[in-house]
Amino acid sequence: MAQLIKLENYISRYEWDMYRYPSQFIRLKQDNWYKLHYLWSNQEPFTASTYDEDDKKQSKWKSFLKKEQTETTFAEPTETDMLPNTEEELKYYYLNRLFSFQLKWATSTVSNVSFMDKKYYSDESLKYFLQRFPDTYLVMYYPIFEIKNAPIDSEIILISPVGIEIIYLMEEDPNAVIMASDDRSWVHEKGNKQEKQLSPMFALKRTEQIIKSIFQKHDVVLPIQKIVLSRTNTINFLSEPYNTRIIGKHEYEKWFQEKRAFVSPLKSRQLKAADALLKHCQSTYVKRPEWAENEYDQGFTFIEEE
């Protein structure tokens, strides 16, 4: 499951410590799956696990900090106390709970919180990028960069250990055919109707330039590739623009399997690149009141280590 390190302009746990959370997420995901699978396979009642965090010798703030770092619950409580019947259903159950947990990490730190639009709980494109790609992929989902005090929207950014892909997701009516060209506009054809739309290359090049300028400032070296991606439409083109892959529905499966088959640990230059990009992202948030530590204390508990 890929990691959501930035969601639009919400504050992220990863920007608090980019070098800690990616590896911690992988360990927590594995550990909590083993615990859940054990409960399921032994037919034990499903109860939220907790750690004893009442250490009276610690200060009030330290106690709050410890609780925040050792226990996090999923944002969407389950509607039943019974686990699924099959292992396959259990996997989907876990992925959905984990998705909500990721949204929490992508919208809060120990002391700050952003008010996330609830639409992201049902954002199928976001779920796709998080649930279908390996753990070592880091996802920035339409981050907003702040360049010279001006906010600049960008496209989806996928950071792997070996490079960065800027993805323009282009998905129309499945019956539509997209005609790519070198002009300012691409043609979307459905039946006898043709409609011109602004070429996605403008948005991709804008995001590419932002990333290149940030990398130059922070001395980061990582290959960058631009991707036009459609899982639903045929994209006809004579030639691909420089350093760009055009992936329509006929090319999609090969590209997707390449991503799924990629195996690599997290790399230091990958984390350095992600950290540099996060430093230049806009974040809108408020101070989280101390009592907000119990904000999500319902439902299936995802246990964090200290």
C-alpha positions in Angstrom: 0.0 0.0 0.0 1.6 3.3 -1.1 2.0 6.1 1.4 0.1 9.3 1.3 2.7 11.9 2.3 0.8 15.0 1.1 -2.8 15.7 0.3 -3.5 19.1 -1.3 -2.6 21.8 1.3 -3.3 19.8 4.5 -0.6 19.4 7.1 1.0 16.0 7.0 2.6 13.8 9.6 5.4 13.2 7.1 6.4 16.9 6.8 7.0 16.7 10.6 9.6 14.0 10.1 10.0 12.6 6.6 12.8 10.3 7.6 10.9 8.5 10.3 7.3 7.9 9.2 7.7 6.0 5.9 9.6 3.1 7.5 7.3 3.3 10.6 4.2 3.0 8.4 5.5 -0.2 6.8 6.2 -1.8 10.2 2.9 -0.7 11.6 1.0 -1.9 8.6 2.6 -5.4 8.8 2.3 -5.7 12.6 -1.4 -4.7 12.8 -2.2 -7.0 9.9 -0.7 -9.9 11.8 -2.6 -9.0 14.9 -5.9 -8.7 13.1 -5.3 -11.9 11.1 -4.6 -13.7 14.4 -7.9 -12.5 15.9 -9.7 -13.6 12.8 -8.0 -17.0 12.4 -8.6 -17.8 16.1 -12.2 -16.6 15.9 -11.7 -14.2 18.8 -14.1 -11.4 19.4 -13.0 -8.2 17.6 -12.0 -5.6 20.2 -9.9 -2.5 20.0 -6.5 -3.1 21.5 -4.9 -0.4 23.6 -1.7 0.2 25.5 -1.6 1.4 29.1 -0.5 5.0 28.8 -1.3 6.4 32.2 2.1 7.3 33.5 1.5 9.6 36.4 5.1 10.4 36.7 5.1 12.3 33.4 4.0 15.8 32.7 0.6 16.4 31.2 2.1 17.4 27.8 4.5 14.5 27.8 1.6 12.1 28.5 -0.4 13.6 25.6 2.6 13.3 23.3 3.2 9.7 24.3 -0.5 8.7 23.7 -0.4 10.4 20.3 2.7 8.5 19.3 1.6 5.1 20.6 -2.0 4.9 19.6 -3.9 6.0 16.6 -7.4 4.8 15.6 -9.0 4.6 12.2 -11.1 7.6 11.3 -14.2 5.6 10.2 -15.5 3.3 13.0 -16.8 -0.1 11.9 -20.6 -0.6 12.0 -20.3 -4.1 13.4 -18.1 -5.9 15.9 -17.8 -9.0 13.7 -14.9 -9.6 11.4 -15.4 -10.7 7.7 -15.9 -14.4 7.0 -13.2 -15.0 4.4 -9.5 -14.0 4.4 -10.0 -12.1 1.1 -12.8 -10.1 2.7 -10.5 -9.5 5.7 -7.8 -8.0 3.4 -10.3 -5.5 1.9 -11.6 -4.7 5.4 -8.1 -4.0 6.5 -7.2 -1.9 3.5 -10.3 0.3 4.0 -9.5 0.8 7.6 -5.9 1.5 6.7 -7.0 4.0 4.1 -8.8 6.1 6.8 -5.7 5.9 9.0 -3.6 7.2 6.1 -6.0 10.2 5.8 -5.4 11.0 9.4 -1.6 11.0 9.0 -2.0 13.1 5.9 -4.0 15.8 7.7 -2.5 16.1 11.2 0.6 16.1 13.3 0.9 15.7 17.1 0.1 19.3 17.7 -1.7 20.5 14.5 -4.7 19.5 12.4 -6.2 20.4 9.1 -9.9 20.3 8.3 -10.1 17.7 5.5 -12.9 17.7 3.0 -14.9 14.5 3.6 -15.0 13.8 -0.1 -11.6 12.2 0.2 -13.1 9.2 2.1 -14.8 8.2 -1.1 -12.2 9.4 -3.6 -11.7 6.3 -5.8 -8.6 7.7 -7.6 -6.9 8.4 -4.3 -7.8 4.9 -3.1 -6.4 3.5 -6.3 -3.0 5.1 -5.9 -2.8 4.1 -2.2 -4.2 0.6 -2.3 -2.8 -0.8 -5.5 0.9 0.2 -5.3 3.7 -1.1 -3.1 4.7 0.5 0.3 7.8 2.1 -1.0 5.9 4.4 -3.3 5.3 7.8 -1.8 2.2 9.7 -3.1 1.6 13.5 -3.2 -2.0 13.9 -4.2 -2.5 17.2 -6.0 -0.2 19.1 -3.6 -0.2 22.9 -3.6 3.3 24.3 -3.7 4.2 27.7 -2.3 6.7 29.4 -4.6 7.7 33.0 -3.9 4.7 33.3 -1.5 2.3 32.3 -4.3 0.3 29.0 -4.2 0.7 26.8 -7.3 -1.5 23.8 -8.0 0.3 20.7 -9.2 -0.5 17.2 -10.5 -0.2 13.8 -8.7 3.4 13.0 -7.8 4.6 9.4 -7.4 8.0 9.2 -5.7 9.7 5.8 -5.9 13.2 4.8 -4.9 14.5 5.2 -8.4 12.6 8.3 -9.7 9.6 10.6 -9.8 6.6 10.3 -12.0 4.2 13.3 -12.5 0.8 11.9 -13.4 -2.0 13.6 -15.2 -5.0 11.5 -14.7 -7.3 11.7 -17.8 -10.4 9.6 -17.6 -13.4 10.3 -19.6 -16.5 8.4 -20.8 -15.2 4.9 -21.7 -16.7 5.4 -25.2 -14.5 8.4 -25.8 -11.3 8.3 -27.8 -8.6 10.8 -26.9 -6.4 12.2 -29.8 -3.1 13.5 -28.6 -1.2 16.1 -30.6 1.6 18.6 -30.3 -0.8 21.5 -30.3 -2.2 23.4 -27.4 -5.3 21.2 -27.5 -6.1 17.5 -27.5 -9.3 16.2 -29.1 -11.8 14.1 -27.3 -13.9 12.2 -29.7 -17.2 10.4 -28.9 -19.3 9.1 -31.8 -19.6 12.0 -34.2 -18.8 14.6 -31.7 -15.4 16.2 -31.1 -14.4 18.4 -28.3 -11.1 20.2 -27.8 -9.5 20.3 -24.3 -6.3 22.0 -23.2 -3.3 19.7 -23.6 -2.3 18.0 -20.3 1.3 18.8 -21.2 0.9 22.3 -19.8 0.0 21.1 -16.3 2.7 18.4 -16.4 5.4 20.8 -17.5 4.4 23.3 -14.8 4.7 20.6 -12.1 8.0 19.4 -13.6 9.5 22.9 -13.5 8.5 23.3 -9.8 10.1 20.0 -8.9 13.3 20.8 -10.8 13.7 24.2 -9.2 13.2 22.7 -5.7 15.7 19.9 -6.4 18.3 22.3 -7.7 17.9 24.4 -4.5 18.3 21.3 -2.2 20.9 19.5 -4.3 18.6 16.6 -5.1 19.3 14.3 -8.0 16.4 12.0 -9.0 15.0 11.3 -12.5 11.7 12.9 -13.4 9.2 11.5 -15.9 5.8 12.9 -17.0 2.8 10.5 -17.4 -0.5 11.0 -19.1 -2.6 8.2 -17.7 -6.1 6.9 -18.6 -7.4 3.5 -17.4 -10.7 4.0 -19.3 -9.9 5.5 -22.6 -7.9 4.8 -25.8 -5.3 7.6 -26.4 -4.1 7.8 -30.0 -0.8 9.6 -30.6 1.9 9.7 -33.3 4.8 10.1 -31.0 5.2 10.8 -27.3 6.5 14.2 -26.1 10.0 14.4 -24.7 10.4 12.5 -21.4 6.7 11.7 -21.4 4.8 8.4 -21.5 1.2 8.3 -22.8 -0.6 5.4 -21.2 -4.1 4.7 -22.4 -6.3 1.7 -21.6 -4.3 -0.5 -24.0 -1.0 0.4 -22.4 -2.2 0.6 -18.9 -1.9 -3.1 -17.8 1.7 -3.3 -18.7 2.6 -0.1 -16.9 0.6 -1.1 -13.9 2.2 -4.5 -13.6 5.6 -2.8 -13.8 4.7 -0.8 -10.7 3.2 -3.8 -8.9 6.3 -5.9 -9.6 8.8 -3.2 -8.4 10.6 -4.4 -5.3 13.0 -2.1 -3.4 13.5 -0.8 0.1 13.1 2.9 0.8 16.2 4.9 -0.4 17.9 7.9 1.2 17.7 9.9 -2.0 14.0 9.2 -2.3 13.4 10.4 1.3 15.6 13.5 0.6 13.6 14.3 -2.5 10.3 13.9 -0.7 11.5 16.0 2.2 12.6 18.8 -0.1 9.2 18.9 -1.9 7.3 18.9 1.4 9.3 21.9 2.6 7.9 23.9 -0.3 4.3 22.8 0.0 1.5 24.9 1.4 0.0 23.7 4.6 -3.2 25.1 6.2 -3.9 24.0 9.8 -4.8 25.0 13.3 -3.4 24.1 16.7 -4.9 20.9 17.9 -6.4 21.3 21.4 -4.9 18.8 24.0 -8.2 17.0 24.3 -8.2 16.2 20.6 -6.0 13.2 21.4 -9.3 11.3 21.8 -10.8 12.6 18.5 -10.8 9.1 16.9 -11.0 6.9 19.9 -13.6 4.6 18.4 -13.7 1.5 16.3 -10.8 -0.6 15.1 -7.5 0.6 16.8 -4.3 0.9 14.8 -1.5 0.6 17.3 1.5 2.7 16.8 4.9 2.0 18.3 6.8 4.5 20.3 
